[in-house]
Amino acid sequence: MKQLKSKYLFVYGTLLQDCNNEMSQFLEQHAEFVGKGFFCGRLYDVNEFPGAVSSSDMSKKVYGSIYKITNQELVFKVLDEYEGIAAEQTDLDLFKRIIVEAYMEAGHTVKTWVYEYNLPTLNLRLIPSGRYLES
């Protein structure tokens, strides 16, 4: 398992509380909601879920929620599997877990994990609002 460099997780898709599925409920049980915010990136419609790719372009934003993880080993073990990350991460994995700087609505920033889409985005539809539930 990756060294746990942050106790925070930024979610922007099917892990959002409003999705009300088994995995979003799992996250709610094992994490504390910290607030809403965004990170710099682009959000794509992959099919039945979104995929975000981080960017240095401050005009492109992916919106979501930030959680403080209470049991990091358990949570990341379960969520890495859910997000299609092999035990030894490869370039063929659907997502990769990376650290980004997220900007909180409250005005401060936090270093947080995010599941970044790991495959080509060339033929995917961009979600210009950066908000999955509004796409």
Beta strands, then each sheet from edge to edge (+ up, - down):
strand 1: 8-11
strand 2: 31-45
strand 3: 50-54
strand 4: 61-69
strand 5: 95-104
strand 6: 109-117
strand 7: 125-126
sheet 1: 3+ 2- 4+ 1- 6- 5+
sheet 2: 3+ 2- 7+
end
